[in-house]
């Protein structure tokens, strides 16, 4: 194992002479940002050990088998971040290798962030879970949302939305992925925003009475993003950054954009299967474009699926809501239990699934993206982010889970370092040779 000081010297050299494509940098300079990315000192070299060879070979075989261009993995074990490593390519143009600092869309893993934000507001006595969302006295008592076709909308509570019991199904399609229908119905041009989608569904009847059924709903979590903004007096993104991420030392999670040309610094390029059908651009050009690059409206998803993150930062967030005592959670034990105890009639909240013996997981998938996080009863957590989706879509995470179970079982030794030690913001003035980064 290399001495720690020698590693840091290598990192400084890497930061100064990394493979950067200036024409794609977006013009970000030292004057624009006070910090390098949160994980800029954490490179693949910290997880480059002989005892990870079988782990690496398992992952690499999996990527080849599914024709996945790139992945970022992070593993937390025995109270330490023991692996943070990129595999494959962040961008095939220039053969840019994935590093732990690369950002990926995390799709519906975003719902875990939204649920945590709502419950933080609840813990701070700023909202009640039984509060009505719409109508007189409701949180979103906004003229744009008035006069719904189905007056049962006035019965929808925050808790209903958290638990996918708001009254909507995707019987006629997912409301968050039909922007042209929404725009046509409202007499507007695309792109539409989250508020427009909500107005569109309020012009329709509910599929079941609020609280009397359960149907997975991107719409419900997009509405919760609006609730967070209204209650906090900040934008949804600003509240999550200030109240959830920054207190944990997380600075590299943000809301993503629709187009590759608008991507954030260090964000990967996204890839779809070769037989994926293009979609009509949401920007009104009439062009057929990849769903991952202007065909889907990631920005309108907001609290349902709009975040991008690095794997180490996302794991750091999960560690703060995992119910274990190695670090202090940002939610109380009672609130964590509310999110995960299926016997209470509401859970899983934010999570995709939870079991009585302590396994919790959250998945995310749409065009160009697959993501999964898993928490174990012994305290292990892992995060897996991919910049490619497969034909299995939302069923792909089960293959990811099986693969990582094998990879972990084949690894007999783990580093005795905590890689979170290298997961600190670095003032740019410490690196005066960096003037333009991507």
C-alpha positions in Angstrom: 0.0 0.0 0.0 1.4 3.5 -0.9 2.1 5.9 1.9 -0.7 8.4 2.4 1.5 11.5 1.6 2.7 9.9 -1.6 -0.9 9.3 -2.6 -1.8 12.9 -2.1 1.2 14.0 -4.2 0.0 11.7 -7.0 -3.5 13.2 -6.7 -2.3 16.8 -7.0 -0.4 15.8 -10.2 -3.6 14.0 -11.5 -5.7 17.1 -10.8 -3.3 19.3 -12.7 -2.8 17.1 -15.8 -6.0 15.0 -16.0 -7.5 14.1 -19.4 -9.7 17.2 -19.9 -11.5 18.1 -23.1 -11.5 22.0 -23.0 -14.1 22.3 -25.7 -16.6 20.5 -23.4 -15.7 22.3 -20.2 -18.6 24.7 -20.2 -16.1 27.5 -19.3 -16.1 26.8 -15.6 -13.1 28.6 -14.0 -11.7 29.1 -10.6 -13.6 32.4 -10.3 -16.9 30.5 -10.7 -16.5 28.0 -7.9 -14.9 28.1 -4.4 -14.3 24.4 -4.3 -13.3 21.5 -6.5 -15.8 18.6 -6.5 -16.2 17.1 -3.1 -14.5 13.8 -4.2 -11.7 15.4 -6.2 -9.0 13.9 -4.0 -10.6 10.5 -4.1 -9.5 8.6 -7.2 -9.6 5.0 -8.3 -6.0 4.6 -7.0 -7.3 4.4 -3.4 -9.2 1.2 -4.3 -6.5 -0.3 -6.5 -5.4 -3.3 -4.4 -4.6 -6.8 -5.3 -7.2 -8.1 -2.8 -9.9 -6.3 -4.9 -9.0 -8.2 -8.1 -11.9 -10.7 -7.8 -14.3 -7.8 -7.0 -13.1 -5.9 -10.0 -13.3 -8.9 -12.4 -16.8 -9.6 -11.3 -17.9 -6.0 -12.0 -16.0 -5.8 -15.3 -17.5 -9.0 -16.5 -21.0 -7.7 -15.6 -20.4 -4.5 -17.5 -19.3 -6.4 -20.6 -22.2 -8.8 -20.4 -24.7 -6.0 -20.4 -22.8 -3.6 -22.7 -22.7 -0.9 -20.0 -20.3 1.9 -20.7 -19.5 3.0 -17.2 -20.3 2.6 -13.5 -19.3 4.1 -10.2 -19.4 1.9 -7.0 -19.0 2.7 -3.3 -19.0 0.2 -0.5 -19.3 1.1 3.2 -18.3 -1.7 5.7 -17.4 -1.8 9.4 -17.9 1.9 9.7 -15.6 2.8 6.8 -15.8 3.7 3.2 -13.7 0.8 2.0 -14.2 1.0 -1.8 -14.9 3.9 -4.1 -14.1 3.1 -7.7 -15.2 3.9 -11.3 -15.3 1.2 -14.0 -15.5 1.7 -17.7 -16.0 5.0 -19.4 -17.7 8.2 -18.3 -17.6 9.3 -21.9 -16.6 7.3 -25.0 -15.4 10.5 -26.6 -11.8 10.8 -25.5 -12.2 7.5 -23.5 -12.6 9.3 -20.2 -12.4 6.7 -17.5 -15.0 6.9 -14.6 -13.6 8.2 -11.4 -15.3 8.4 -8.0 -15.9 12.1 -8.5 -18.0 11.6 -11.6 -21.7 12.5 -11.3 -24.6 10.3 -12.5 -28.3 10.7 -12.7 -29.8 8.7 -9.9 -33.4 8.6 -11.2 -35.9 7.3 -8.5 -33.2 7.1 -5.9 -34.1 10.8 -5.7 -37.3 9.8 -3.9 -35.2 8.9 -0.9 -33.9 12.5 -0.8 -37.4 13.9 -1.2 -38.8 11.7 1.6 -36.0 12.7 3.9 -36.5 16.4 3.2 -40.2 16.1 4.0 -39.5 14.2 7.2 -36.9 16.8 8.2 -39.5 19.5 7.9 -41.9 17.3 10.0 -39.2 16.8 12.7 -38.6 20.6 12.7 -42.4 21.1 13.3 -42.7 23.0 10.0 -45.4 20.7 8.5 -47.7 17.8 9.6 -47.8 14.6 7.7 -51.6 14.7 7.9 -51.8 18.2 6.4 -53.9 18.5 3.2 -51.9 19.3 0.1 -54.5 21.0 -2.1 -57.6 23.1 -1.5 -58.5 25.8 1.0 -56.1 25.5 3.9 -53.9 23.1 1.9 -50.1 23.6 1.5 -50.4 24.2 -2.3 -53.4 26.5 -2.0 -52.5 28.1 -5.3 -54.9 29.5 -7.9 -53.2 27.4 -10.5 -54.3 24.3 -8.6 -57.8 25.4 -7.8 -61.0 23.8 -9.0 -59.9 20.2 -9.6 -62.2 18.0 -11.5 -62.3 15.4 -8.7 -63.0 17.1 -5.4 -61.5 14.1 -3.6 -58.1 15.7 -4.4 -58.8 17.9 -1.4 -58.4 14.8 0.8 -54.8 14.1 -0.3 -52.3 14.5 2.6 -48.5 14.7 2.7 -48.4 11.1 4.1 -50.5 9.8 1.2 -48.0 11.2 -1.3 -45.1 9.8 0.7 -46.6 6.3 0.6 -47.9 6.3 -3.0 -51.5 6.5 -1.8 -52.5 9.8 -3.4 -55.1 8.3 -5.7 -53.2 8.2 -9.0 -52.0 5.2 -11.0 -50.2 5.0 -14.3 -53.1 3.2 -16.0 -53.0 5.6 -18.9 -49.2 6.2 -18.7 -46.8 7.9 -16.3 -47.9 11.5 -16.1 -44.3 12.7 -15.7 -43.3 11.2 -19.0 -46.0 12.6 -21.4 -44.9 16.3 -21.8 -46.5 16.7 -25.2 -49.9 15.4 -24.0 -49.7 17.8 -21.0 -48.7 20.7 -23.2 -51.5 20.0 -25.7 -54.1 19.6 -23.0 -53.1 23.0 -21.4 -52.6 24.8 -24.7 -49.0 25.4 -23.9 -45.6 24.8 -25.6 -43.1 22.3 -24.5 -41.2 22.0 -22.3 -43.8 22.0 -19.5 -42.8 22.2 -15.8 -43.8 20.3 -12.7 -46.6 22.7 -12.0 -48.1 22.2 -15.4 -48.1 18.4 -15.0 -49.9 18.8 -11.7 -52.5 21.2 -13.3 -53.0 18.6 -16.1 -53.8 15.7 -13.6 -56.1 18.0 -11.6 -58.2 18.2 -14.7 -58.7 14.4 -14.6 -60.4 12.2 -12.1 -58.5 10.2 -9.5 -58.2 6.5 -10.0 -58.9 5.6 -6.4 -59.8 7.5 -3.2 -56.8 8.9 -1.4 -55.5 6.5 1.2 -57.7 3.6 -0.1 -55.2 2.1 -2.4 -51.5 2.1 -3.3 -49.9 2.7 -6.7 -46.3 3.7 -7.3 -46.4 7.4 -8.3 -43.6 9.6 -9.8 -46.3 12.3 -9.8 -46.8 12.1 -6.0 -43.1 12.7 -5.3 -42.9 15.5 -7.9 -45.7 17.2 -5.9 -43.7 16.7 -2.7 -40.9 18.7 -4.2 -43.4 21.6 -4.6 -44.5 21.0 -1.0 -40.9 21.3 0.2 -40.4 24.6 -1.7 -43.7 26.1 -0.4 -43.1 25.1 3.3 -39.4 26.0 3.4 -39.7 29.3 1.5 -36.7 28.1 -0.6 -36.4 26.2 -3.8 -36.6 22.4 -3.5 -33.0 22.1 -4.5 -31.8 24.9 -2.1 -33.6 23.4 0.9 -32.1 19.9 0.3 -28.6 21.3 -0.2 -28.7 23.6 2.9 -30.6 21.3 5.3 -29.6 17.8 4.2 -26.4 17.8 2.3 -24.1 20.6 3.5 -24.4 19.6 7.2 -23.1 16.2 6.1 -20.2 17.7 4.1 -21.8 16.9 0.8 -21.4 19.4 -2.0 -21.7 17.3 -5.2 -25.3 16.4 -5.3 -27.5 18.7 -7.4 -30.5 18.7 -9.7 -29.6 17.6 -13.3 -30.5 19.1 -16.7 -32.1 17.5 -19.7 -29.4 18.0 -22.3 -25.9 16.7 -22.5 -24.8 20.2 -23.5 -26.2 21.5 -20.2 -24.6 18.8 -18.0 -22.8 19.7 -14.7 -19.0 19.6 -14.4 -17.9 16.0 -14.0 -21.2 14.6 -15.1 -21.1 11.5 -17.3 -22.5 11.0 -20.7 -25.6 8.7 -20.9 -26.0 5.7 -23.2 -29.1 3.7 -24.3 -29.4 0.2 -25.9 -28.7 0.2 -29.6 -32.3 -0.6 -30.4 -33.8 2.1 -28.1 -36.4 4.2 -29.9 -35.9 7.9 -30.1 -38.5 10.3 -28.7 -39.9 13.7 -29.9 -37.8 16.5 -28.4 -39.4 18.3 -25.5 -38.0 21.5 -26.8 -40.5 21.8 -29.7 -38.0 21.3 -32.6 -39.9 18.3 -33.9 -36.7 16.3 -33.9 -36.5 12.7 -32.8 -33.8 12.6 -30.1 -32.5 10.1 -27.5 -34.7 9.9 -24.5 -31.7 10.6 -22.3 -30.8 13.8 -24.2 -33.9 15.9 -24.6 -36.6 13.2 -25.1 -37.4 12.9 -21.4 -37.9 15.9 -19.1 -35.6 15.2 -16.2 -36.0 18.7 -14.8 -39.8 18.4 -14.5 -39.3 15.2 -12.5 -37.8 17.2 -9.7 -38.4 15.4 -6.4 -39.3 12.2 -8.2 -36.1 11.6 -10.1 -34.1 14.7 -10.9 -30.9 14.5 -8.8 -27.4 13.7 -10.0 -24.7 12.5 -7.5 -21.4 10.8 -7.1 -21.5 7.4 -5.6 -19.4 8.3 -2.5 -21.6 11.4 -1.7 -24.8 9.4 -2.2 -23.4 6.7 0.2 -22.6 9.4 2.7 -26.2 10.6 2.6 -27.5 7.0 3.0 -25.2 6.5 6.0 -27.0 9.5 7.6 -30.5 7.9 7.4 -29.5 4.2 8.0 -30.5 3.9 11.6 -27.1 2.8 12.8 -25.1 4.6 15.5 -21.6 4.8 13.9 -22.5 8.3 12.7 -25.4 10.5 13.9 -28.4 10.3 11.6 -30.1 13.4 10.4 -33.5 11.8 11.2 -34.6 10.5 14.6 -34.9 6.7 15.2 -38.7 7.1 15.3 -38.7 8.8 11.9 -36.3 6.2 10.4 -38.6 3.5 11.7 -41.6 5.3 10.1 -39.8 5.1 6.7 -38.9 1.4 7.0 -41.3 -0.5 9.3 -43.8 -2.1 7.0 -46.1 -2.9 9.9 -47.1 0.7 10.3 -49.2 0.8 7.1 -47.1 3.6 5.4 -43.6 2.1 4.8 -41.6 1.8 2.8 -41.3 5.6 2.6 -38.7 6.9 0.2 -37.2 3.4 0.0 -38.3 1.0 -2.6 -38.4 -1.9 -0.2 -37.5 -2.9 3.4 -37.7 -6.2 5.3 -38.3 -7.0 8.9 -34.8 -8.3 9.3 -33.1 -5.1 8.2 -32.5 -5.1 4.4 -33.5 -1.8 2.8 -33.0 -0.9 -0.9 -33.8 1.9 -3.3 -33.6 1.6 -7.1 -33.8 4.0 -10.0 -34.0 3.6 -13.8 -34.8 5.5 -16.9 -33.2 6.0 -20.3 -29.5 6.1 -20.0 -29.5 5.5 -16.2 -29.6 2.7 -13.7 -29.0 3.2 -10.0 -29.3 1.2 -6.8 -28.5 1.6 -3.1 -28.7 -1.2 -0.5 -28.4 -1.2 3.3 -27.7 -4.4 5.2 -28.6 -5.3 8.8 -24.9 -5.6 9.7 -24.2 -2.0 8.7 -22.9 -2.5 5.2 -24.1 -0.2 2.5 -23.3 -0.1 -1.2 -24.2 2.3 -4.0 -24.1 1.4 -7.7 -24.5 4.0 -10.4 -24.5 3.3 -14.2 -24.5 5.6 -17.2 -26.3 3.0 -19.4 -29.7 1.4 -19.1 -30.6 -2.0 -20.4 -33.7 -3.6 -22.0 -34.7 -4.9 -18.5 -35.4 -1.3 -17.4 -36.7 -1.3 -13.8 -36.0 -5.0 -13.4 -32.3 -4.6 -14.0 -31.4 -3.7 -10.3 -32.1 -7.3 -9.3 -29.2 -8.3 -11.5 -27.1 -5.5 -10.1 -27.8 -6.8 -6.5 -26.9 -10.4 -7.5 -23.7 -9.2 -9.1 -22.6 -7.2 -6.1 -23.5 -9.9 -3.7 -21.1 -12.2 -5.6 -18.4 -9.5 -5.8 -18.5 -8.8 -2.1 -18.6 -12.5 -1.2 -15.5 -13.0 -3.3 -13.6 -10.3 -1.4 -11.8 -11.6 1.7 -9.9 -8.4 2.6 -10.8 -4.7 2.6 -8.7 -1.7 3.1 -8.2 -0.6 6.7 -8.4 3.0 5.7 -11.6 5.1 5.7 -11.8 6.6 2.2 -14.1 9.3 3.5 -10.9 10.9 4.9 -10.2 12.0 1.3 -13.7 13.1 0.8 -13.2 16.8 1.8 -13.7 20.0 -0.2 -10.5 21.5 -1.5 -10.2 25.3 -1.8 -9.2 26.1 -5.4 -6.5 28.5 -4.2 -4.6 25.4 -3.1 -4.4 24.4 -6.7 -3.5 27.7 -8.7 -2.6 25.7 -11.8 -6.3 24.7 -12.3 -8.0 27.3 -14.4 -10.6 25.3 -16.3 -12.1 21.9 -15.2 -14.6 19.4 -16.5 
